[in-house]
């Protein structure tokens, strides 16, 4: 998923299937924390490039 575009426009793009549109994530507390950590790590990697 292309989250940068989604955070700006509200529409997300899937690089695998080509879906463009809204997306809803449902998490329990533990999985939400993991998601935020992974997102932060990906943002660090992108900013190094």
C-alpha positions as CSV (number, residue, x, y, z in Angstrom):
1,X,0.0,0.0,0.0
2,X,1.1,3.5,-0.8
3,X,0.4,5.1,2.6
4,X,2.0,8.5,1.8
5,X,-0.6,9.2,-0.9
6,X,-3.4,7.9,1.3
7,X,-2.5,10.1,4.2
8,X,-2.7,13.1,1.9
9,X,-5.6,12.2,-0.4
10,X,-7.6,9.7,1.6
11,X,-7.2,7.1,-1.2
12,X,-4.7,4.3,-1.1
13,X,-3.0,2.4,-3.9
14,X,-2.0,-1.3,-3.7
15,X,1.1,-2.1,-5.7
16,X,0.1,-5.8,-5.9
17,X,-3.4,-5.7,-7.2
18,X,-3.9,-2.1,-8.3
19,X,-6.8,-1.3,-6.0
20,X,-7.3,2.4,-5.4
21,X,-9.7,3.6,-2.7
22,X,-10.4,3.8,1.0
23,X,-9.0,1.3,3.4
24,X,-10.0,0.6,7.0
25,X,-7.6,-1.1,9.5
26,X,-8.9,-2.9,12.6
27,X,-6.3,-3.8,15.2
28,X,-6.2,-5.0,18.8
29,X,-3.8,-3.0,21.0
30,X,-0.8,-5.3,20.5
31,X,-1.1,-5.4,16.7
32,X,-1.7,-1.6,16.5
33,X,1.5,-1.0,18.4
34,X,3.4,-3.3,16.0
35,X,1.8,-1.5,13.0
36,X,2.9,1.9,14.3
37,X,6.5,0.6,14.9
38,X,6.7,-0.8,11.3
39,X,5.3,2.4,9.8
40,X,7.9,4.5,11.7
41,X,10.7,2.2,10.5
42,X,9.5,2.4,6.9
43,X,9.4,6.2,7.1
44,X,13.0,6.2,8.5
45,X,14.2,4.1,5.6
46,X,12.4,6.3,3.1
47,X,13.9,9.5,4.6
48,X,17.5,8.0,4.2
49,X,17.0,7.6,0.5
